[in-house]
Amino acid sequence: MELAGEIIRIGAAVLLFTALYALFLLFKPYRKCRWCAKDSLLSRLPGRGLCWRCHGHKVTRRFGAYHVHKVKLSLIQAWDEWRDGE
């Protein structure tokens, strides 16, 4: 009986962490590109050209930011369709 309560608490903590991380990604989806850092060994290689990760923009999306953005867009579209149906 005690094991079930512990599993529920762990599940609730995981869901809370996931929701908070998604909220963070909604407002801060980009970060500095680690591959373009001036102190990076890869940035000092000759003939390197543009960064393969950010293509010279110096910012990349955080892990999961693309999917959070897609969920946001789908919720906006669903809200608009629901409003048009009234």
MIGULUM-379342 format. One line per field, with one value per residue (C-alpha): x, y, z. Coordinates in pm, 1 decimal, always signed. Layout:
REM residues N
px	c(X / ...)
py	c(Y / ...)
pz	c(Z / ...)
END
This chain:
REM residues 86
px	c(+0.0 / +283.3 / +455.8 / +153.6 / +154.4 / +525.5 / +477.1 / +196.4 / +417.0 / +704.3 / +468.0 / +325.5 / +676.6 / +772.7 / +456.9 / +518.3 / +881.1 / +775.2 / +508.5 / +750.4 / +1016.4 / +761.0 / +658.8 / +1025.5 / +1071.9 / +766.8 / +931.1 / +1302.2 / +1332.6 / +1680.3 / +2027.6 / +2376.2 / +2533.0 / +2794.4 / +2972.5 / +3036.2 / +3178.5 / +3502.9 / +3681.3 / +3568.6 / +3832.5 / +3611.6 / +3590.1 / +3967.6 / +3994.4 / +4106.4 / +3865.5 / +3573.7 / +3311.4 / +2965.8 / +2863.3 / +2675.3 / +2437.7 / +2331.7 / +2452.9 / +2623.4 / +2327.8 / +2498.6 / +2174.7 / +2010.3 / +1684.1 / +1683.6 / +1598.9 / +1221.4 / +1156.6 / +1045.9 / +776.5 / +653.9 / +621.3 / +422.7 / +186.7 / +136.0 / +50.3 / -192.7 / -367.8 / -404.3 / -548.6 / -789.4 / -904.9 / -966.4 / -1161.8 / -1371.6 / -1447.7 / -1551.3 / -1792.8 / -2009.2)
py	c(+0.0 / +235.2 / +160.5 / +280.9 / +614.4 / +658.1 / +583.4 / +839.3 / +1103.4 / +1033.6 / +1049.9 / +1379.7 / +1521.1 / +1414.2 / +1572.1 / +1893.9 / +1911.5 / +1848.3 / +2119.0 / +2370.6 / +2290.2 / +2331.6 / +2667.9 / +2770.9 / +2666.0 / +2865.2 / +3188.1 / +3108.8 / +2872.3 / +2981.6 / +2959.9 / +3052.2 / +2800.5 / +2597.0 / +2504.1 / +2870.5 / +2971.5 / +3165.9 / +2939.1 / +2624.2 / +2409.8 / +2370.3 / +2746.2 / +2763.6 / +2510.2 / +2662.3 / +2650.5 / +2570.1 / +2781.9 / +2814.1 / +2622.5 / +2301.2 / +2354.5 / +2721.0 / +2801.9 / +3118.2 / +3262.4 / +3201.9 / +3075.2 / +2732.5 / +2599.6 / +2427.6 / +2058.3 / +2024.0 / +2384.0 / +2279.3 / +2049.3 / +2304.6 / +2556.5 / +2308.1 / +2236.8 / +2611.4 / +2656.6 / +2364.1 / +2497.2 / +2840.0 / +2678.6 / +2464.1 / +2771.5 / +2963.2 / +2673.7 / +2639.5 / +3013.4 / +2996.5 / +2715.1 / +2929.1)
pz	c(+0.0 / +84.9 / -246.4 / -444.5 / -262.7 / -330.9 / -701.1 / -719.9 / -551.3 / -791.0 / -1088.3 / -965.7 / -923.2 / -1276.2 / -1421.1 / -1228.5 / -1345.8 / -1707.2 / -1692.0 / -1540.6 / -1801.1 / -2081.2 / -1937.1 / -1922.9 / -2286.9 / -2388.2 / -2271.7 / -2323.1 / -2623.0 / -2740.7 / -2590.3 / -2706.4 / -2940.2 / -2754.8 / -3075.8 / -3166.3 / -2828.9 / -2860.7 / -2613.8 / -2794.8 / -2963.2 / -3270.4 / -3319.9 / -3360.9 / -3643.2 / -3976.6 / -4269.4 / -4045.8 / -4221.4 / -4069.5 / -3761.3 / -3841.6 / -3548.5 / -3572.2 / -3926.8 / -3802.6 / -3606.0 / -3268.2 / -3103.7 / -3097.5 / -2957.6 / -2621.5 / -2595.1 / -2642.5 / -2751.7 / -3100.2 / -2963.6 / -2709.2 / -2993.0 / -3202.2 / -2909.6 / -2861.0 / -3228.9 / -3227.0 / -2915.3 / -3076.6 / -3389.2 / -3184.7 / -2990.6 / -3316.2 / -3467.3 / -3151.0 / -3159.4 / -3525.7 / -3448.8 / -3218.3)
END
